[in-house]
Amino acid sequence: MLWLEKFVKAGQPLFSIYARNYRAAIAQYEASVAAADVAVASIEQSILLQRDMIDQARANLDSAEAERTRASLDRTRYGCPQCFGDAPAL
């Protein structure tokens, strides 16, 4: 250590840092980064799952719309109101 009123020589340490505190802080920050990486990966996986669910819902909607169109065409083609729920209620 350097004491007051002494000359400094080349290569002589001026002060020392207690490295244990810095190593502990670095380890804590690295753990925080790792936890954030895990959270990001989990969210990305959730996004992929939600996209798959959206795609499935769109496919179901397309299927239902096609079925509705087919039923409407059948109704027009065969002209059978009671077959398609247009019969008067009893």
C-alpha positions in Angstrom: 0.0 0.0 0.0 1.0 3.5 -0.6 1.3 5.8 2.3 1.2 9.6 2.3 4.4 11.5 1.4 6.1 8.7 -0.4 7.1 8.7 -4.0 5.5 6.3 -6.4 7.8 4.0 -8.4 6.9 2.6 -11.7 4.9 -0.7 -11.4 4.2 0.0 -7.7 0.5 -0.6 -6.8 -1.3 2.5 -5.7 -4.2 0.7 -4.1 -5.8 -2.7 -3.9 -9.4 -3.7 -4.5 -11.0 -6.3 -2.3 -12.0 -8.6 -5.2 -14.4 -10.9 -3.2 -17.1 -8.2 -3.3 -16.7 -7.7 -7.0 -16.7 -11.5 -7.7 -19.9 -11.9 -5.7 -21.6 -9.0 -7.5 -20.5 -10.5 -10.9 -21.8 -13.9 -9.9 -25.1 -12.3 -8.8 -25.5 -10.4 -12.1 -24.6 -13.6 -14.1 -27.3 -15.5 -12.2 -29.8 -12.7 -13.0 -28.9 -12.9 -16.7 -29.3 -16.6 -16.6 -32.7 -16.3 -15.0 -33.8 -13.7 -17.5 -32.6 -16.0 -20.3 -34.8 -18.8 -18.9 -37.8 -16.4 -18.7 -37.3 -15.3 -22.3 -37.1 -18.9 -23.5 -40.3 -19.7 -21.6 -42.1 -16.7 -23.1 -40.9 -17.7 -26.6 -42.2 -21.2 -26.1 -45.5 -19.8 -25.0 -45.7 -17.6 -28.1 -45.1 -20.6 -30.3 -47.8 -22.6 -28.5 -50.2 -19.6 -28.8 -49.5 -19.3 -32.5 -50.2 -23.0 -33.0 -53.5 -22.5 -31.1 -54.4 -19.5 -33.3 -53.6 -21.5 -36.5 -55.9 -24.3 -35.3 -58.7 -21.9 -34.5 -58.3 -20.3 -38.0 -58.5 -23.8 -39.5 -61.6 -24.6 -37.5 -63.2 -21.3 -38.6 -62.4 -22.0 -42.2 -63.9 -25.4 -41.9 -67.1 -24.0 -40.3 -67.4 -21.4 -43.0 -67.0 -24.0 -45.7 -69.6 -26.2 -44.0 -72.0 -23.2 -43.8 -71.4 -22.4 -47.5 -72.1 -26.1 -48.4 -75.3 -26.1 -46.4 -76.5 -22.9 -48.0 -75.8 -24.3 -51.5 -77.6 -27.6 -50.5 -80.6 -25.6 -49.4 -80.7 -23.6 -52.6 -80.2 -26.7 -54.7 -82.7 -29.0 -53.0 -85.2 -26.3 -51.7 -86.0 -28.2 -48.6 -86.8 -25.6 -45.8 -87.7 -28.2 -43.2 -84.3 -29.9 -43.8 -82.4 -26.8 -42.8 -84.3 -25.5 -39.8 -86.7 -23.1 -41.6 -89.8 -25.2 -41.0 -92.4 -23.5 -38.9 -92.3 -24.4 -35.2 -95.0 -26.7 -33.9 
